[in-house]
Amino acid sequence: MRWRDVEPLPEINGDLSAVLANVDVLREAWEDVLSRETPEDFAESRRRSLRRHAIETGIIERLYDVDWGVTEALVTEGLTAEVAEREGGIDDDVLALIRSQFEALEFMAAAAREGTPLTVWFVRQLHSAITRDQTTYTATDTIGRVVEAPLHHGQWKTWPNHVRRPDGTLLEYTPPDQVQPQMERLVELYQESAAVHPVVRAAWLHHRFICIHPFEDGNGRVAHALTLLSLLQAKYAPLVVDRRDREEYIGALDEANGGDLRRLIRLFSRLEIVALRGELERPARPTAPASGAISVARAYAGRIRDLRAVDTADVALRAAELAVRVQERLIPFLRELGNGVKDAFREVDPDAYCTLASAAPPEQQATYWRRQIISAAREVDFYTNLAQGSWWVRLHLTVLGQTLRYFVAVQKVGHGETGVLAVTAYAESLVPESPDESDAHTPEPLLDLKPTDSVTLVYTHDVDSHWEEIHQLIDQTLSAAVSRFGRGLG
């Protein structure tokens, strides 16, 4: 596939309007929560987002690998060797690289706050900051040998670069002598697209920059940072493409190479929803340090009291009513699905059976299944508020002495009453530990969830307009759970 000149953002078909509208509705709720946050809370939430971006972008670009537990600790507590060591450790060079990427993102975020326009010079500065602690890159010399070459920070490439696609074809990037004019054209067209939806605009900028590939190395990291710059300038949250989204991301880029940007826009829209939802987490912490158990307890109690004082009763009521309506749709839907799966398995086990249970606040049972619900929330990357429980539906399917437990939960997002709900799924298999202990079961998780494996709702939403998303979530996760459960029966 030959390189081509930077082209203006094409006309996008209308089938993206619904997902973009969902982004904007959640953004309104996000802005409402931000208006009630302290500057310290917002700053900490933003730092968490940028730390996650710094770590995951390097993993996406195959620079290093970081254990998931180490990643979560670094995101939550800060990029220090002490935090990483407690969770298993990280190479010093990798940590230095992550820190330089994080500091470059902070530089980028400050530029967005100050209204710094996107320029060719700024892109080169961003590359210098991101690659500050990287001295070499893997290159191919003139006779085809793979060598470690010195990386020139902030300087355009002087040799052609390209990539081999999965089908074996060669994807050419812009040749070195055309980089400067193509980058100038990219910036010009970006400025002309100011009226376009920010997520669409960010996706176009990301892909077209990738197509130019102006630097020797670090192009992917700069492309991700430019996406954040574009979104932050438009007052949106910084999305993160993490390791679990890599396959979908690469596929979306490949379709964009063929001229269709929609898959990348849809992916960025879903990830922006995840980012907005994630930044709704307001840490219930004191605004000033406290020492001593009693002082710490008082500080936290004051913080929680302050959060409750700004909560809106109407928002809480409407969010609860929406959760009830979703649950009312879930119960008959899951009952029908469960009976269908049970009937299919009765070909091998005539005694196969399924049961359904549910609960909603203020019932005591609404507080059940905390471990499973929290686990699902963590996997899809948000803080779940279970102070009053959740609106859950649980399906049990028993075949050949083994049980599939499948949950769908509607839960509040963030501390306090944000008015935002998330629909998540969780599945596990219960297997008797021994023939003599038929009631003793060890749960085995059956799902590997990604941040986009959930549905986000705002209290102003109606069920009908989002039921298709919920339907798809259940179909996808229950199918995956039944598949793994079925393999375990054999």
C-alpha positions as CSV (number, residue, x, y, z in Angstrom):
1,M,0.0,0.0,0.0
2,R,1.7,3.1,-1.3
3,W,1.9,6.3,0.8
4,R,-0.4,9.1,0.0
5,D,-0.8,12.8,0.7
6,V,-2.7,13.9,3.9
7,E,-6.3,14.2,2.9
8,P,-9.0,16.2,4.6
9,L,-11.3,14.5,7.1
10,P,-13.9,12.7,5.0
11,E,-17.6,12.8,5.4
12,I,-18.6,10.2,8.1
13,N,-21.7,8.2,7.7
14,G,-24.6,8.8,10.1
15,D,-24.4,5.4,11.8
16,L,-22.0,6.9,14.3
17,S,-24.4,9.5,15.6
18,A,-25.8,7.3,18.4
19,V,-22.4,6.4,20.0
20,L,-21.2,10.0,19.7
21,A,-24.4,11.2,21.4
22,N,-23.8,8.8,24.2
23,V,-20.3,10.3,24.7
24,D,-21.7,13.8,24.9
25,V,-24.5,12.9,27.4
26,L,-21.9,11.3,29.7
27,R,-19.7,14.3,29.2
28,E,-22.4,16.5,30.5
29,A,-22.8,14.3,33.7
30,W,-19.0,14.4,34.0
31,E,-18.9,18.2,33.8
32,D,-21.6,18.4,36.4
33,V,-19.5,16.2,38.8
34,L,-16.4,18.3,38.1
35,S,-18.3,21.4,39.1
36,R,-18.6,19.9,42.6
37,E,-15.1,18.6,42.9
38,T,-12.2,20.3,44.6
39,P,-9.2,21.2,42.4
40,E,-7.1,18.7,44.3
41,D,-9.5,15.8,43.6
42,F,-9.7,16.7,39.9
43,A,-5.9,16.9,39.6
44,E,-5.4,13.5,41.3
45,S,-8.1,11.9,39.0
46,R,-6.3,13.4,36.0
47,R,-2.9,12.2,37.1
48,R,-4.3,8.6,37.4
49,S,-5.6,8.8,33.9
50,L,-2.2,10.1,32.5
51,R,-0.3,7.5,34.5
52,R,-2.4,4.7,33.0
53,H,-1.9,6.2,29.5
54,A,1.9,6.4,30.0
55,I,2.1,2.8,31.0
56,E,-0.3,1.2,28.6
57,T,0.9,3.1,25.5
58,G,4.4,1.6,26.0
59,I,2.9,-1.8,26.3
60,I,0.7,-1.3,23.1
61,E,3.9,-0.2,21.3
62,R,5.8,-3.3,22.5
63,L,8.4,-1.3,24.4
64,Y,8.0,-3.3,27.5
65,D,5.6,-5.4,29.5
66,V,4.3,-4.6,33.0
67,D,2.4,-7.0,35.2
68,W,-1.2,-6.0,35.7
69,G,-0.9,-5.8,39.5
70,V,2.1,-3.5,39.2
71,T,0.2,-1.4,36.7
72,E,-2.8,-0.9,39.0
73,A,-0.5,0.1,41.9
74,L,1.5,2.6,39.9
75,V,-1.7,4.1,38.5
76,T,-3.3,4.5,41.9
77,E,-0.3,5.4,44.1
78,G,2.3,7.0,41.8
79,L,5.2,6.0,39.6
80,T,7.7,5.0,42.3
81,A,10.0,2.1,42.6
82,E,8.7,1.4,46.1
83,V,5.1,1.0,44.9
84,A,6.2,-1.3,42.0
85,E,8.4,-3.4,44.3
86,R,5.6,-4.1,46.7
87,E,3.6,-5.6,43.8
88,G,6.4,-7.6,42.3
89,G,8.9,-5.1,40.9
90,I,9.7,-3.4,37.6
91,D,13.0,-2.8,35.7
92,D,14.6,0.5,36.5
93,D,15.0,1.4,32.8
94,V,11.3,0.6,32.2
95,L,10.2,2.8,35.1
96,A,12.4,5.7,33.8
97,L,10.8,5.3,30.4
98,I,7.3,5.4,31.9
99,R,8.1,8.4,34.0
100,S,9.4,10.3,31.0
101,Q,6.3,9.5,29.1
102,F,4.1,10.6,32.0
103,E,6.0,13.9,32.3
104,A,5.6,14.4,28.5
105,L,1.8,13.9,29.0
106,E,1.7,16.4,31.8
107,F,3.5,18.8,29.5
108,M,0.9,18.1,26.8
109,A,-2.0,18.5,29.3
110,A,-0.6,21.9,30.4
111,A,-0.4,23.0,26.8
112,A,-4.0,22.0,26.3
113,R,-5.1,24.0,29.4
114,E,-3.2,27.0,28.2
115,G,-4.8,26.8,24.7
116,T,-1.5,26.1,23.0
117,P,-2.3,25.5,19.3
118,L,-1.1,22.4,17.5
119,T,2.0,23.2,15.5
120,V,4.7,21.2,13.8
121,W,7.2,22.6,16.3
122,F,5.0,21.4,19.2
123,V,4.9,17.9,17.7
124,R,8.7,17.8,17.6
125,Q,8.9,19.1,21.2
126,L,6.4,16.4,22.3
127,H,8.6,13.7,20.6
128,S,11.7,15.0,22.4
129,A,9.8,14.8,25.8
130,I,8.3,11.3,25.2
131,T,11.6,9.7,24.1
132,R,13.9,11.6,26.5
133,D,15.1,8.4,28.2
134,Q,15.3,6.3,25.0
135,T,18.7,6.5,23.4
136,T,18.4,3.9,20.6
137,Y,15.8,2.1,18.5
138,T,15.7,-1.1,16.5
139,A,16.4,-0.4,12.8
140,T,17.3,-2.2,9.6
141,D,20.5,-1.0,7.9
142,T,21.2,-0.8,4.1
143,I,22.1,-4.4,3.8
144,G,19.1,-5.7,5.7
145,R,20.7,-6.3,9.1
146,V,18.8,-5.5,12.3
147,V,20.8,-3.1,14.4
148,E,20.4,-0.7,17.4
149,A,20.6,2.8,16.0
150,P,20.9,6.1,17.9
151,L,17.5,7.8,18.3
152,H,17.4,11.5,17.3
153,H,15.0,13.3,19.6
154,G,12.6,15.7,18.0
155,Q,14.1,15.2,14.5
156,W,12.4,13.9,11.4
157,K,13.5,10.5,10.0
158,T,16.2,10.5,7.4
159,W,15.6,6.9,6.1
160,P,12.3,5.4,4.8
161,N,10.2,3.3,7.2
162,H,7.4,0.9,6.6
163,V,5.5,-1.9,8.2
164,R,4.5,-5.4,7.0
165,R,0.8,-5.9,7.3
166,P,-0.7,-9.2,8.5
167,D,-1.6,-10.3,5.0
168,G,2.0,-9.8,3.9
169,T,1.6,-6.6,2.0
170,L,3.9,-3.6,2.6
171,L,2.4,-0.4,4.1
172,E,4.6,2.6,3.1
173,Y,4.8,5.7,5.3
174,T,5.6,9.2,4.0
175,P,9.2,9.3,2.6
176,P,11.7,11.5,4.5
177,D,11.8,14.3,2.0
178,Q,8.0,14.7,2.2
179,V,7.7,14.7,6.0
180,Q,7.9,18.5,6.6
181,P,5.3,19.5,4.0
182,Q,3.0,16.6,5.0
183,M,3.2,17.6,8.7
184,E,2.5,21.2,7.8
185,R,-0.5,20.0,5.8
186,L,-1.7,17.8,8.6
187,V,-1.7,20.7,11.1
188,E,-3.4,23.0,8.6
189,L,-6.2,20.5,8.0
190,Y,-6.6,19.9,11.7
191,Q,-7.1,23.6,12.4
192,E,-9.7,23.7,9.6
193,S,-11.7,20.8,11.2
194,A,-12.5,22.7,14.4
195,A,-16.3,22.3,13.9
196,V,-16.0,18.4,13.7
197,H,-17.0,16.3,16.8
198,P,-13.8,16.1,19.0
199,V,-13.7,12.3,19.0
200,V,-14.0,12.1,15.2
201,R,-11.3,14.8,14.9
202,A,-9.0,13.0,17.3
203,A,-9.4,9.7,15.5
204,W,-8.6,11.4,12.1
205,L,-5.5,13.2,13.6
206,H,-4.3,10.0,15.2
207,H,-4.5,7.9,12.0
208,R,-3.1,10.5,9.6
209,F,-0.1,11.1,11.9
210,I,0.5,7.4,12.0
211,C,0.4,7.3,8.1
212,I,3.1,10.0,8.0
213,H,5.3,8.3,10.7
214,P,7.7,11.3,10.7
215,F,10.1,10.1,13.4
216,E,12.6,7.2,13.5
217,D,10.8,5.7,16.5
218,G,8.2,6.8,19.0
219,N,5.5,7.6,16.4
220,G,2.8,5.5,18.1
221,R,3.5,7.2,21.4
222,V,3.3,10.6,19.9
223,A,0.1,9.7,18.0
224,H,-1.6,8.6,21.3
225,A,-0.4,11.9,23.0
226,L,-1.8,13.9,20.1
227,T,-5.1,12.2,20.5
228,L,-5.1,13.3,24.2
229,L,-4.2,16.8,23.2
230,S,-7.1,17.0,20.8
231,L,-9.6,15.7,23.4
232,L,-8.3,17.9,26.2
233,Q,-8.4,21.0,24.1
234,A,-12.1,20.2,23.6
235,K,-12.7,19.6,27.3
236,Y,-13.1,15.8,27.0
237,A,-11.3,13.2,29.2
238,P,-8.0,11.5,28.1
239,L,-8.9,8.1,26.7
240,V,-6.5,5.1,27.1
241,V,-6.0,2.3,24.5
242,D,-4.7,-0.4,26.8
243,R,-3.2,-3.9,26.2
244,R,-6.7,-5.5,26.1
245,D,-7.7,-3.3,23.2
246,R,-4.6,-3.8,21.1
247,E,-6.1,-6.3,18.6
248,E,-9.2,-4.1,18.1
249,Y,-7.0,-1.0,17.8
250,I,-4.7,-2.6,15.2
251,G,-7.7,-3.8,13.2
252,A,-9.3,-0.3,13.3
253,L,-6.1,1.3,12.0
254,D,-5.9,-1.2,9.2
255,E,-9.5,-0.4,8.1
256,A,-8.6,3.3,8.3
257,N,-5.7,2.6,6.0
258,G,-8.2,1.3,3.5
259,G,-10.2,4.5,3.8
260,D,-12.8,3.7,6.4
261,L,-12.3,5.6,9.7
262,R,-15.6,4.4,11.3
263,R,-14.2,1.5,13.3
264,L,-11.5,3.7,14.8
265,I,-14.0,6.4,15.7
266,R,-16.3,3.8,17.3
267,L,-13.4,2.4,19.4
268,F,-12.3,5.9,20.5
269,S,-15.9,6.7,21.4
270,R,-16.2,3.6,23.6
271,L,-12.8,4.4,25.2
272,E,-13.8,8.0,25.8
273,I,-16.9,6.8,27.6
274,V,-14.6,4.6,29.7
275,A,-12.3,7.6,30.4
276,L,-15.2,9.9,31.4
277,R,-16.6,7.2,33.6
278,G,-13.2,6.6,35.2
279,E,-12.7,10.2,36.0
280,L,-16.0,10.3,37.9
281,E,-14.1,8.5,40.7
282,R,-13.6,11.1,43.4
283,P,-11.3,9.7,46.0
284,A,-12.9,9.9,49.5
285,R,-9.7,11.3,51.1
286,P,-9.0,14.3,53.3
287,T,-7.9,17.5,51.5
288,A,-5.1,18.0,54.1
289,P,-2.9,15.4,55.6
290,A,-3.8,14.0,59.1
291,S,-1.9,12.0,61.6
292,G,-3.2,9.6,64.2
293,A,-6.1,7.1,63.8
294,I,-8.8,9.5,65.3
295,S,-7.6,12.5,63.2
296,V,-7.6,10.4,60.0
297,A,-11.1,9.0,60.7
298,R,-12.4,12.5,61.4
299,A,-10.8,13.8,58.2
300,Y,-12.4,11.0,56.1
301,A,-15.8,11.5,57.8
302,G,-15.7,15.2,56.9
303,R,-14.8,14.4,53.3
304,I,-17.7,11.9,53.0
305,R,-20.0,14.4,54.7
306,D,-19.0,17.1,52.2
307,L,-19.7,14.7,49.3
308,R,-23.1,13.9,50.6
309,A,-23.9,17.6,51.1
310,V,-23.6,18.3,47.4
311,D,-25.4,15.2,46.2
312,T,-28.6,15.9,44.4
313,A,-31.7,14.0,45.6
314,D,-33.4,14.2,42.2
315,V,-30.3,12.8,40.5
316,A,-30.2,9.9,42.9
317,L,-33.9,9.2,42.5
318,R,-33.9,9.2,38.7
319,A,-30.7,7.0,38.6
320,A,-32.4,4.5,40.9
321,E,-35.6,4.5,38.7
322,L,-33.5,3.9,35.6
323,A,-31.7,1.0,37.3
324,V,-35.0,-0.6,38.2
325,R,-36.3,-0.3,34.7
326,V,-33.1,-1.9,33.3
327,Q,-33.4,-4.8,35.9
328,E,-37.0,-5.3,34.9
329,R,-35.9,-5.9,31.3
330,L,-33.0,-8.1,32.4
331,I,-35.0,-10.6,34.4
332,P,-37.3,-12.1,31.7
333,F,-34.5,-11.8,29.1
334,L,-32.0,-13.8,31.2
335,R,-34.7,-16.3,32.2
336,E,-35.4,-17.0,28.5
337,L,-31.7,-17.3,27.7
338,G,-31.0,-19.5,30.7
339,N,-33.9,-21.9,29.8
340,G,-32.6,-22.1,26.2
341,V,-29.1,-23.0,27.3
342,K,-30.4,-25.5,29.9
343,D,-32.5,-27.2,27.2
344,A,-29.4,-27.5,24.9
345,F,-27.4,-29.1,27.7
346,R,-30.1,-31.6,28.5
347,E,-29.0,-33.6,25.5
348,V,-26.0,-34.7,27.6
349,D,-27.6,-34.2,31.1
350,P,-31.4,-34.8,31.4
351,D,-31.2,-33.4,34.9
352,A,-29.6,-30.1,33.9
353,Y,-31.5,-27.1,35.5
354,C,-31.2,-23.4,35.9
355,T,-32.4,-20.9,38.5
356,L,-32.7,-17.1,38.5
357,A,-32.5,-14.7,41.4
358,S,-32.4,-10.9,41.7
359,A,-32.4,-8.1,44.2
360,A,-32.4,-4.3,44.4
361,P,-31.8,-1.7,47.0
362,P,-33.0,-1.3,49.7
363,E,-33.2,-5.1,50.1
364,Q,-30.5,-6.7,52.1
365,Q,-29.8,-9.1,49.3
366,A,-28.8,-6.1,47.1
367,T,-25.5,-6.0,49.0
368,Y,-24.7,-9.6,48.0
369,W,-22.0,-10.7,45.4
370,R,-19.7,-7.8,46.2
371,R,-16.5,-9.7,45.3
372,Q,-17.9,-10.5,41.8
373,I,-19.3,-7.1,41.2
374,I,-16.2,-5.3,42.3
375,S,-14.0,-7.6,40.2
376,A,-16.0,-6.8,37.1
377,A,-15.9,-3.1,37.8
378,R,-12.1,-3.2,38.2
379,E,-11.7,-5.1,35.0
380,V,-13.7,-2.6,33.0
381,D,-11.9,0.3,34.9
382,F,-14.1,2.2,37.2
383,Y,-15.0,2.7,40.8
384,T,-18.3,1.1,41.8
385,N,-20.3,2.6,44.6
386,L,-21.9,-0.3,46.5
387,A,-22.9,1.7,49.6
388,Q,-26.5,0.7,49.0
389,G,-25.8,-2.4,47.0
390,S,-26.7,-2.9,43.3
391,W,-29.5,-4.0,41.1
392,W,-28.4,-7.5,40.1
393,V,-29.7,-10.6,38.3
394,R,-28.0,-13.9,38.9
395,L,-28.4,-17.0,36.6
396,H,-27.3,-20.4,37.9
397,L,-27.0,-23.2,35.3
398,T,-26.1,-26.7,36.7
399,V,-24.9,-29.4,34.3
400,L,-23.2,-32.7,35.2
401,G,-22.7,-31.6,38.7
402,Q,-21.0,-28.3,37.8
403,T,-22.5,-24.9,38.0
404,L,-22.2,-21.8,35.8
405,R,-22.9,-18.6,37.8
406,Y,-23.6,-15.6,35.6
407,F,-24.3,-12.1,36.9
408,V,-25.5,-8.9,35.4
409,A,-25.3,-5.9,37.7
410,V,-26.5,-2.4,37.4
411,Q,-24.3,-0.3,39.7
412,K,-23.6,3.3,40.6
413,V,-20.3,4.8,39.3
414,G,-18.2,7.0,41.5
415,H,-18.4,8.4,45.0
416,G,-21.6,10.2,45.9
417,E,-24.5,10.6,43.5
418,T,-23.0,11.1,40.0
419,G,-26.1,10.1,38.2
420,V,-24.1,7.6,36.2
421,L,-24.7,3.8,36.1
422,A,-22.8,0.9,34.6
423,V,-24.1,-2.4,33.5
424,T,-21.5,-5.1,33.9
425,A,-21.4,-8.9,33.6
426,Y,-19.4,-11.5,35.5
427,A,-19.3,-15.3,35.2
428,E,-17.6,-18.1,37.2
429,S,-17.7,-21.9,37.3
430,L,-18.4,-23.7,40.6
431,V,-16.8,-27.2,40.7
432,P,-17.0,-29.6,43.7
433,E,-13.6,-29.9,45.4
434,S,-14.0,-33.6,45.9
435,P,-16.7,-36.3,45.7
436,D,-17.1,-36.1,49.5
437,E,-17.6,-32.4,49.6
438,S,-20.4,-31.8,47.1
439,D,-21.3,-28.5,48.7
440,A,-17.7,-27.1,48.7
441,H,-17.1,-25.1,45.5
442,T,-14.0,-23.2,44.2
443,P,-15.1,-20.4,41.9
444,E,-13.2,-20.1,38.6
445,P,-13.6,-16.9,36.7
446,L,-14.8,-17.5,33.1
447,L,-14.6,-14.0,31.5
448,D,-11.6,-11.8,30.5
449,L,-13.2,-8.4,30.4
450,K,-12.0,-5.3,28.6
451,P,-12.8,-1.7,29.5
452,T,-15.4,-1.6,26.7
453,D,-17.2,-4.7,28.0
454,S,-19.9,-2.7,29.9
455,V,-22.7,-0.2,29.2
456,T,-22.7,3.2,30.7
457,L,-26.0,5.0,31.4
458,V,-26.8,8.5,32.7
459,Y,-29.9,9.2,34.8
460,T,-31.4,11.1,31.9
461,H,-31.3,8.1,29.6
462,D,-34.2,5.8,28.8
463,V,-33.9,2.0,28.6
464,D,-35.2,1.5,25.1
465,S,-32.5,3.6,23.4
466,H,-29.7,1.6,25.2
467,W,-31.3,-1.9,25.3
468,E,-29.4,-3.0,22.1
469,E,-26.1,-2.2,23.8
470,I,-27.1,-4.2,26.9
471,H,-28.4,-7.0,24.7
472,Q,-25.0,-7.2,22.9
473,L,-23.1,-7.1,26.2
474,I,-25.1,-10.1,27.6
475,D,-25.0,-12.0,24.3
476,Q,-21.2,-11.6,24.1
477,T,-20.3,-12.3,27.7
478,L,-22.8,-15.1,28.3
479,S,-21.7,-16.8,25.0
480,A,-18.1,-16.6,26.1
481,A,-18.9,-17.9,29.6
482,V,-21.0,-20.9,28.3
483,S,-18.2,-21.7,25.8
484,R,-15.5,-22.0,28.6
485,F,-18.0,-23.7,30.9
486,G,-18.8,-26.2,28.2
487,R,-15.2,-27.0,27.6
488,G,-14.8,-27.7,31.3
489,L,-17.6,-30.3,31.2
490,G,-15.8,-32.5,28.7
